[in-house]
């Protein structure tokens, strides 16, 4: 008698207990899938990966403490073969690129979980990559954009926190004129009308987080 096929072993990382319960219920109904571990932040994710070595890890991006991208980078540093599916509410192109660079094989919007999660897990386990059309479109829309420099991102983050140019200058130990030059570049690169518009675009695209 042949032995039953091995189940795909899954670990789930998300800080929302209700979402974890929903995914656990979805997986429990499948004969070829098994949920072997759960975690609520990036540090727990690293620990659970070391213990269970899952075939596929479902990873939320926005979590308290260590976020999903930093956790994926840390896990891939130890286990280069680790396979991740990112679960997120964000379609921001900058965040998508960061997640893919960190090792994500698939990018799944939480609104599509019920419809696409199980097929995506099986596809990633089989070595495929999956990016939903709306996410791919967001990437294509900004493919030719000038990216902000690390210093420009710092300036935008401080502006988002409500700081005027003088305070930004003080915090970064640069002159107010330099801050104004950075702001001018930021507005140009993001095609923004003003500072508030630049912050809105930065948040939507995942360049900065509040």
Helices and strands as residue ranges (DSSP letters): E 8-13, H 17-28, E 33-39, H 42-52, E 56-60, H 68-78, E 84-88, H 93-101, E 104-109, G 110-112, H 113-125, E 130-131, H 133-141, H 150-160, H 165-172, H 176-190, H 195-204
